Amino acid sequence: MTIDEYKKEVKQIRPQMLFIAQSYLRDNDEAEDVVQDVLLKLWQLLDSLRLPMSPLASVLVKNRCIDVLRRHRYMVEVKDSIVDEQQREDDRYDAVMAIIDSLPTMQQTIMRLRHMEGMEISDIAKLTDSKEATVRKALSRARQAIKTQFLKLNSNE
């Protein structure tokens, strides 16, 4: 196919290509981009093209639109999934913090010092004027209470 034949054919089939792209895609700019991509691809195949070019162009536009739609769906699903997962993590964190707030004062203090401040058991014992065994036992009881209440809370949902 010659360059002049290509230009003449493109003038005739471009509106049809755009109509096909717009029927798949809601965004007119995106439909225009798809048509341009297909025209570029056809230009690169110029030496091997034959008239009429419209059947091949129509199939290429349709396939390119499907690719664009698949990419959009994947991106939306991933984005929604990340947002949903972050919301679930925030909800779990809030639930655990509410449970910690409901613990007896000593267990609250020990949990916060150990898990939020990262203090060692020996340092917590010195700070609270307790024995290490007492701190370990209080920490164990606090963890068990948090686990029990959290599981009870989640089983009700």
Backbone as JSON, one array per atom type, in Angstrom:
{
  "sequence": "MTIDEYKKEVKQIRPQMLFIAQSYLRDNDEAEDVVQDVLLKLWQLLDSLRLPMSPLASVLVKNRCIDVLRRHRYMVEVKDSIVDEQQREDDRYDAVMAIIDSLPTMQQTIMRLRHMEGMEISDIAKLTDSKEATVRKALSRARQAIKTQFLKLNSNE",
  "N": [[0.85, -1.17, 0.0], [0.52, 2.24, -0.74], [1.63, 5.44, 0.5], [-0.16, 7.5, -0.07], [-2.51, 6.03, -0.6], [-2.88, 4.95, 1.93], [-3.36, 7.3, 3.49], [-5.73, 8.21, 2.3], [-7.47, 6.06, 2.82], [-7.44, 6.08, 5.64], [-8.71, 8.53, 6.17], [-11.29, 7.83, 5.45], [-11.98, 5.64, 7.14], [-11.47, 6.4, 9.74], [-13.56, 7.78, 11.29], [-15.31, 5.61, 11.75], [-13.64, 3.92, 13.23], [-13.26, 5.5, 15.5], [-15.88, 5.6, 16.45], [-16.26, 2.91, 17.17], [-14.34, 2.67, 19.21], [-15.33, 4.54, 21.05], [-17.68, 3.29, 21.73], [-16.83, 1.28, 23.38], [-15.28, 2.55, 25.35], [-15.69, 5.01, 27.86], [-14.47, 7.44, 28.11], [-13.75, 10.03, 25.97], [-11.27, 11.05, 25.22], [-9.61, 8.92, 25.76], [-10.61, 7.07, 23.93], [-9.88, 8.34, 21.59], [-7.11, 8.18, 21.87], [-6.77, 5.41, 21.63], [-7.53, 5.0, 18.97], [-5.52, 6.47, 17.69], [-3.28, 4.96, 18.49], [-3.82, 2.58, 17.11], [-3.79, 3.47, 14.46], [-1.13, 4.21, 14.26], [0.06, 1.71, 14.55], [-0.93, 0.47, 12.23], [0.33, 2.11, 10.35], [2.96, 1.34, 10.77], [2.82, -1.15, 9.68], [2.54, -0.68, 7.03], [3.79, -1.53, 4.58], [2.93, -4.14, 4.3], [0.17, -4.02, 4.22], [-3.13, -4.3, 2.79], [-5.81, -3.15, 0.72], [-9.3, -3.56, 1.4], [-8.8, -1.68, 4.38], [-10.35, -1.4, 6.6], [-11.61, -3.71, 7.94], [-9.46, -4.94, 9.34], [-8.57, -2.75, 10.86], [-10.81, -2.28, 12.46], [-10.92, -4.6, 14.06], [-8.45, -4.37, 15.38], [-8.86, -1.97, 16.83], [-10.98, -2.73, 18.51], [-9.74, -4.79, 20.0], [-7.67, -3.35, 21.21], [-9.15, -1.6, 22.8], [-10.3, -3.42, 24.58], [-8.01, -4.27, 25.9], [-7.35, -1.86, 27.21], [-9.57, -1.57, 28.88], [-9.29, -3.84, 30.5], [-6.92, -3.22, 31.83], [-7.75, -0.96, 33.27], [-9.71, -2.1, 34.95], [-8.16, -3.85, 36.48], [-6.47, -2.03, 37.76], [-8.33, -0.54, 39.24], [-9.42, -2.53, 40.9], [-7.16, -3.28, 42.38], [-6.49, -0.87, 43.64], [-8.87, -0.41, 45.14], [-8.77, -2.68, 46.71], [-6.46, -2.24, 48.22], [-7.23, 0.04, 49.63], [-9.44, -1.01, 51.04], [-8.15, -3.0, 52.56], [-6.41, -1.44, 54.1], [-8.31, -0.01, 55.56], [-9.47, -2.1, 57.02], [-7.26, -2.86, 58.57], [-6.91, -0.51, 60.05], [-9.32, -0.49, 61.45], [-9.03, -2.85, 62.98], [-6.81, -2.15, 64.53], [-7.88, 0.04, 65.96], [-9.85, -1.35, 67.39], [-8.29, -3.08, 69.0], [-6.88, -1.18, 70.49], [-8.99, -0.01, 71.9], [-9.75, -2.18, 73.45], [-7.43, -2.52, 74.98], [-7.57, -0.14, 76.42], [-9.65, -0.78, 78.09], [-8.63, -2.53, 79.91], [-7.4, -3.47, 83.21], [-5.6, -0.95, 85.07], [-2.83, -1.51, 85.67], [-2.24, -3.62, 83.86], [-2.73, -2.29, 81.45], [-0.69, -0.36, 81.54], [1.63, -1.96, 81.54], [1.34, -3.32, 79.08], [1.48, -1.17, 77.27], [4.04, -0.14, 77.83], [5.66, -2.32, 77.15], [4.91, -3.09, 74.48], [4.46, -0.76, 73.0], [6.36, 1.08, 73.72], [8.53, -0.53, 73.7], [10.02, -1.55, 75.78], [12.13, -3.54, 77.93], [11.37, -6.46, 79.92], [12.64, -6.49, 82.44], [13.23, -3.77, 82.8], [10.65, -2.71, 82.88], [9.73, -3.93, 85.19], [11.38, -2.71, 87.12], [10.55, -0.05, 86.8], [7.84, -0.18, 87.51], [8.05, -1.03, 90.01], [7.94, -3.79, 90.6], [8.18, -7.41, 90.57], [9.96, -9.29, 88.06], [8.67, -11.65, 87.29], [6.06, -11.11, 88.05], [5.45, -9.04, 86.3], [5.67, -10.4, 83.85], [3.54, -12.22, 84.17], [1.34, -10.48, 84.39], [1.48, -9.3, 81.89], [1.03, -11.51, 80.25], [-1.59, -12.17, 81.03], [-2.9, -9.85, 80.2], [-2.49, -9.92, 77.44], [-3.91, -12.27, 76.86], [-6.5, -11.5, 77.62], [-6.95, -9.46, 75.76], [-6.86, -10.93, 73.38], [-9.04, -12.7, 73.75], [-11.24, -10.9, 73.99], [-11.03, -9.57, 71.53], [-11.43, -11.66, 69.66], [-14.03, -12.35, 70.39], [-15.34, -10.0, 69.75], [-14.96, -9.92, 66.95], [-16.29, -12.23, 66.19], [-18.89, -11.55, 66.45], [-19.43, -9.95, 64.31]],
  "CA": [[0.0, 0.0, 0.0], [1.29, 3.47, -0.81], [1.33, 6.43, 1.53], [-1.38, 8.19, -0.48], [-3.62, 5.11, -0.37], [-3.06, 4.88, 3.38], [-3.99, 8.54, 3.95], [-7.11, 8.24, 1.79], [-8.21, 5.03, 3.57], [-7.57, 6.54, 7.03], [-9.76, 9.55, 6.19], [-12.6, 7.18, 5.33], [-12.31, 4.69, 8.21], [-11.22, 6.96, 11.07], [-14.8, 7.97, 12.05], [-15.8, 4.29, 12.16], [-12.74, 3.46, 14.29], [-13.56, 6.3, 16.68], [-17.19, 5.14, 16.94], [-16.05, 1.62, 17.85], [-13.6, 2.94, 20.46], [-16.23, 5.23, 21.98], [-18.69, 2.35, 22.22], [-16.2, 0.5, 24.44], [-14.68, 3.4, 26.38], [-16.51, 6.17, 28.21], [-13.65, 8.64, 27.99], [-13.49, 10.32, 24.56], [-9.82, 11.2, 25.02], [-9.05, 7.57, 25.74], [-11.01, 6.49, 22.65], [-9.02, 8.99, 20.6], [-5.78, 7.58, 22.03], [-6.81, 4.06, 21.08], [-7.54, 5.13, 17.5], [-4.18, 6.89, 17.3], [-2.4, 3.8, 18.65], [-4.08, 1.63, 16.03], [-3.31, 4.07, 13.21], [0.33, 4.09, 14.3], [0.36, 0.29, 14.29], [-1.18, 0.25, 10.8], [1.38, 2.81, 9.62], [4.16, 0.52, 10.85], [2.57, -2.31, 8.81], [2.17, -0.12, 5.73], [4.28, -2.32, 3.45], [2.21, -5.41, 4.16], [-1.28, -3.79, 4.22], [-3.9, -4.32, 1.54], [-7.14, -2.55, 0.8], [-9.72, -2.53, 2.35], [-8.1, -1.72, 5.66], [-11.31, -1.24, 7.7], [-11.83, -4.89, 8.8], [-8.32, -5.09, 10.24], [-8.58, -1.61, 11.77], [-11.9, -2.49, 13.43], [-10.49, -5.64, 15.01], [-7.38, -3.81, 16.2], [-9.46, -1.0, 17.75], [-11.73, -3.5, 19.51], [-8.78, -5.47, 20.87], [-6.97, -2.34, 22.02], [-10.12, -1.14, 23.8], [-10.4, -4.47, 25.59], [-6.78, -4.17, 26.7], [-7.47, -0.68, 28.06], [-10.57, -1.89, 29.91], [-8.68, -4.8, 31.45], [-5.95, -2.49, 32.64], [-8.53, -0.13, 34.19], [-10.35, -2.97, 35.94], [-7.12, -4.33, 37.37], [-6.01, -0.91, 38.57], [-9.4, -0.2, 40.18], [-9.5, -3.59, 41.89], [-6.0, -3.21, 43.25], [-6.63, 0.32, 44.46], [-9.94, -0.67, 46.1], [-8.29, -3.7, 47.62], [-5.51, -1.6, 49.14], [-8.02, 0.9, 50.51], [-10.21, -1.9, 51.92], [-7.23, -3.65, 53.5], [-5.96, -0.41, 55.04], [-9.44, 0.27, 56.44], [-9.59, -3.24, 57.95], [-6.15, -2.76, 59.53], [-7.22, 0.61, 60.95], [-10.41, -0.95, 62.32], [-8.47, -3.81, 63.94], [-5.97, -1.39, 65.46], [-8.78, 0.77, 66.86], [-10.49, -2.31, 68.28], [-7.3, -3.53, 69.98], [-6.61, -0.06, 71.4], [-10.16, 0.12, 72.78], [-9.67, -3.29, 74.4], [-6.34, -2.19, 75.92], [-8.08, 0.91, 77.3], [-10.6, -1.35, 79.05], [-7.91, -3.41, 80.84], [-7.0, -2.84, 84.49], [-4.54, 0.05, 84.91], [-1.49, -2.11, 85.65], [-2.08, -4.35, 82.6], [-2.62, -1.27, 80.41], [0.63, 0.24, 81.64], [2.63, -2.96, 81.13], [1.18, -3.53, 77.62], [2.0, 0.0, 76.55], [5.5, -0.06, 77.99], [6.3, -3.43, 76.45], [4.64, -3.17, 73.03], [4.48, 0.53, 72.32], [7.63, 1.72, 74.03], [9.57, -1.51, 73.42], [10.86, -1.74, 76.97], [12.41, -4.9, 78.38], [10.63, -6.88, 81.11], [13.39, -6.06, 83.63], [13.06, -2.33, 82.96], [9.26, -2.49, 83.29], [9.66, -4.35, 86.6], [11.99, -1.64, 87.92], [9.71, 1.14, 86.7], [6.58, -0.39, 88.23], [8.41, -1.53, 91.35], [7.4, -5.15, 90.67], [9.11, -8.46, 90.19], [9.87, -9.64, 86.64], [7.65, -12.7, 87.15], [4.76, -10.43, 88.15], [5.27, -8.31, 85.03], [5.39, -11.42, 82.82], [2.2, -12.77, 84.4], [0.38, -9.43, 84.03], [1.56, -9.17, 80.43], [0.37, -12.69, 79.71], [-3.03, -12.02, 81.27], [-3.37, -8.76, 79.35], [-2.55, -10.44, 76.06], [-5.01, -13.25, 76.78], [-7.75, -10.74, 77.66], [-7.08, -8.78, 74.47], [-7.17, -11.96, 72.39], [-10.4, -13.18, 73.99], [-12.19, -9.85, 73.65], [-10.94, -9.3, 70.09], [-12.1, -12.76, 68.98], [-15.46, -12.22, 70.69], [-15.8, -8.84, 68.98], [-14.98, -10.3, 65.53], [-17.26, -13.3, 65.92], [-20.21, -10.91, 66.42], [-19.62, -9.19, 63.05]],
  "C": [[0.9, 1.23, 0.0], [0.85, 4.43, 0.31], [0.03, 7.17, 1.2], [-2.62, 7.32, -0.27], [-3.94, 5.01, 1.13], [-3.81, 6.12, 3.89], [-5.46, 8.61, 3.53], [-7.98, 7.25, 2.58], [-8.44, 5.48, 5.02], [-8.66, 7.61, 7.14], [-11.15, 8.93, 6.16], [-12.95, 6.35, 6.57], [-12.12, 5.27, 9.62], [-12.51, 7.21, 11.87], [-15.39, 6.64, 12.57], [-14.95, 3.75, 13.32], [-13.04, 4.2, 15.6], [-14.91, 5.88, 17.29], [-17.05, 3.83, 17.71], [-15.37, 1.85, 19.2], [-14.52, 3.6, 21.49], [-17.33, 4.3, 22.51], [-18.14, 1.46, 23.33], [-15.79, 1.36, 25.63], [-15.55, 4.62, 26.63], [-15.77, 7.48, 27.97], [-13.3, 8.88, 26.51], [-12.0, 10.49, 24.27], [-9.15, 9.83, 24.94], [-9.4, 6.87, 24.42], [-10.13, 7.06, 21.53], [-7.6, 8.41, 20.65], [-5.71, 6.18, 21.42], [-6.75, 4.12, 19.56], [-6.15, 5.54, 17.01], [-3.18, 5.74, 17.41], [-2.56, 2.82, 17.49], [-3.59, 2.19, 14.7], [-1.78, 4.01, 13.13], [0.75, 2.66, 13.97], [0.16, -0.03, 12.79], [-0.12, 0.93, 9.94], [2.67, 1.98, 9.61], [4.04, -0.73, 9.96], [2.29, -1.9, 7.37], [2.59, -0.99, 4.55], [3.49, -3.6, 3.24], [0.69, -5.25, 4.14], [-1.87, -3.87, 2.81], [-5.23, -3.64, 1.77], [-8.2, -3.66, 0.76], [-9.07, -2.76, 3.71], [-9.09, -1.73, 6.83], [-11.54, -2.51, 8.53], [-10.69, -5.08, 9.82], [-8.31, -3.97, 11.28], [-9.66, -1.79, 12.85], [-11.52, -3.51, 14.49], [-9.4, -5.1, 15.93], [-7.91, -2.81, 17.23], [-10.19, -1.74, 18.86], [-10.77, -4.15, 20.5], [-8.03, -4.49, 21.78], [-7.88, -1.79, 23.11], [-10.26, -2.16, 24.93], [-9.17, -4.46, 26.49], [-6.86, -2.99, 27.69], [-8.46, -0.95, 29.2], [-10.02, -2.86, 30.95], [-7.71, -4.09, 32.37], [-6.66, -1.62, 33.67], [-9.12, -0.98, 35.31], [-9.32, -3.44, 36.95], [-6.66, -3.21, 38.3], [-7.06, -0.54, 39.61], [-9.48, -1.25, 41.27], [-8.34, -3.53, 42.86], [-6.13, -2.01, 44.19], [-7.7, 0.11, 45.52], [-9.5, -1.68, 47.14], [-7.34, -3.11, 48.65], [-6.26, -0.73, 50.13], [-8.8, 0.06, 51.51], [-9.31, -2.53, 52.97], [-6.73, -2.64, 54.54], [-7.07, -0.08, 56.03], [-9.61, -0.84, 57.46], [-8.48, -3.19, 59.0], [-6.41, -1.64, 60.53], [-8.31, 0.2, 61.94], [-9.9, -1.92, 63.38], [-7.62, -3.09, 64.97], [-6.84, -0.64, 66.47], [-9.45, -0.16, 67.86], [-9.53, -2.78, 69.37], [-7.0, -2.4, 70.97], [-7.78, 0.15, 72.36], [-10.15, -0.99, 73.84], [-8.58, -3.0, 75.44], [-6.82, -1.12, 76.92], [-9.03, 0.36, 78.36], [-9.92, -2.27, 80.08], [-7.67, -2.68, 82.17], [-5.75, -1.97, 84.27], [-3.15, -0.57, 84.81], [-1.24, -2.85, 84.34], [-1.95, -3.37, 81.43], [-1.19, -0.71, 80.37], [1.7, -0.72, 81.11], [2.54, -3.2, 79.62], [1.78, -2.37, 76.84], [3.52, 0.11, 76.65], [6.21, -1.12, 77.16], [6.14, -3.31, 74.93], [4.67, -1.84, 72.3], [5.8, 1.26, 72.55], [8.81, 0.77, 73.8], [10.49, -1.78, 74.6], [11.03, -3.22, 77.3], [11.62, -5.18, 79.66], [11.33, -6.38, 82.38], [13.23, -4.56, 83.88], [11.64, -1.98, 83.41], [9.11, -2.84, 84.77], [10.24, -3.27, 87.5], [11.09, -0.41, 87.97], [8.43, 1.02, 87.52], [6.79, -0.9, 89.64], [7.77, -2.9, 91.61], [8.5, -6.14, 90.36], [8.91, -8.77, 88.71], [8.79, -10.68, 86.41], [6.25, -12.09, 87.19], [4.45, -9.68, 86.86], [4.93, -9.29, 83.91], [3.97, -11.95, 82.95], [1.14, -11.74, 84.01], [0.34, -9.23, 82.51], [0.84, -10.32, 79.75], [-1.15, -12.58, 79.85], [-3.63, -10.93, 80.38], [-3.5, -9.23, 77.9], [-3.71, -11.4, 75.88], [-6.36, -12.53, 76.78], [-8.0, -10.03, 76.34], [-7.51, -9.78, 73.4], [-8.62, -12.41, 72.53], [-11.43, -12.14, 73.56], [-12.2, -9.54, 72.15], [-11.66, -10.4, 69.29], [-13.61, -12.71, 69.19], [-16.07, -11.09, 69.85], [-15.93, -9.2, 67.5], [-15.97, -11.4, 65.22], [-18.68, -12.73, 65.86], [-20.48, -10.19, 65.11], [-20.21, -10.02, 61.96]]
}
